[in-house]
């Protein structure tokens, strides 16, 4: 499943989301969800421990001036990469 996170991790039920994610899933951070990808974020560490692929949308990073703050363990993708993730996963869950 593809999980898209469009809200700040402080405005979602992060623990509930974390309980659903497995190593066959992918998580895409968009809009204010990019805050979850900040380097040394404890929530990011928990998310990485799920084994899921973690991605962040470059355009949303650029819009927030956060490109340099994102962990190197998060893969930066563009809109074409976003489309590829939606093709890969038949189901999507937005947070």
C-alpha positions as CSV (number, residue, x, y, z in Angstrom):
1,X,0.0,0.0,0.0
2,X,1.1,3.6,-0.6
3,X,0.6,5.9,2.4
4,X,0.7,9.6,1.6
5,X,1.3,11.9,4.5
6,X,0.2,15.4,3.7
7,X,0.0,16.8,7.2
8,X,2.5,17.5,9.9
9,X,3.3,14.5,12.0
10,X,2.1,16.6,15.0
11,X,-1.4,16.8,13.5
12,X,-2.0,13.1,12.7
13,X,-2.3,9.9,14.7
14,X,1.2,8.9,14.0
15,X,1.1,5.8,16.2
16,X,-2.0,4.5,14.4
17,X,-0.3,5.1,11.1
18,X,2.9,3.4,12.2
19,X,0.9,0.3,13.3
20,X,-0.4,-0.2,9.8
21,X,2.8,0.2,7.8
22,X,4.9,-2.9,6.9
23,X,8.0,-3.6,4.9
24,X,6.1,-4.1,1.7
25,X,4.6,-0.6,1.8
26,X,5.8,2.8,0.7
27,X,5.3,6.1,2.4
28,X,5.3,9.4,0.5
29,X,5.7,12.7,2.4
30,X,4.0,15.6,0.7
31,X,2.8,19.1,1.6
32,X,3.4,19.6,5.4
33,X,4.1,15.9,5.7
34,X,7.7,16.6,4.6
35,X,8.3,17.7,8.2
36,X,8.4,14.0,9.1
37,X,11.5,13.6,6.9
38,X,13.7,16.1,8.9
39,X,17.0,14.6,9.8
40,X,17.2,13.3,13.4
41,X,13.5,13.3,13.8
42,X,12.5,10.6,16.3
43,X,9.3,9.8,14.5
44,X,11.3,9.3,11.3
45,X,13.5,6.8,13.0
46,X,10.3,4.8,14.0
47,X,9.0,5.1,10.4
48,X,12.3,3.8,9.0
49,X,12.2,0.9,11.4
50,X,9.1,-0.4,9.7
51,X,11.2,-1.3,6.6
52,X,8.8,0.6,4.3
53,X,10.3,2.7,1.5
54,X,10.2,6.4,2.6
55,X,9.9,9.1,-0.1
56,X,9.5,12.8,-0.1
57,X,8.2,15.0,-3.0
58,X,11.0,17.4,-4.1
59,X,8.6,20.2,-5.1
60,X,7.2,20.3,-1.6
61,X,10.6,20.4,-0.1
62,X,11.6,23.3,-2.4
63,X,8.4,25.2,-1.6
64,X,9.3,25.0,2.1
65,X,13.0,25.6,1.7
66,X,13.7,22.3,3.5
67,X,15.8,20.4,1.0
68,X,19.0,20.6,3.1
69,X,17.2,19.4,6.3
70,X,15.9,16.1,5.0
71,X,17.5,12.9,6.1
72,X,19.6,11.1,3.6
73,X,17.7,8.0,4.4
74,X,14.6,9.5,2.7
75,X,14.4,9.2,-1.1
76,X,13.7,12.5,-2.8
77,X,11.4,12.1,-5.9
78,X,9.6,14.3,-8.4
79,X,6.1,14.1,-9.7
80,X,7.1,11.3,-12.2
81,X,8.3,9.3,-9.2
82,X,5.0,10.0,-7.5
83,X,3.2,8.5,-10.5
84,X,5.4,5.5,-10.4
85,X,4.5,4.9,-6.8
86,X,0.8,5.1,-7.5
87,X,1.2,2.6,-10.4
88,X,3.2,0.2,-8.1
89,X,0.5,0.2,-5.4
90,X,-3.1,-0.5,-6.2
91,X,-4.2,1.0,-2.9
92,X,-3.5,4.4,-1.3
93,X,-4.2,5.7,2.2
94,X,-3.9,9.4,2.8
95,X,-3.0,10.9,6.2
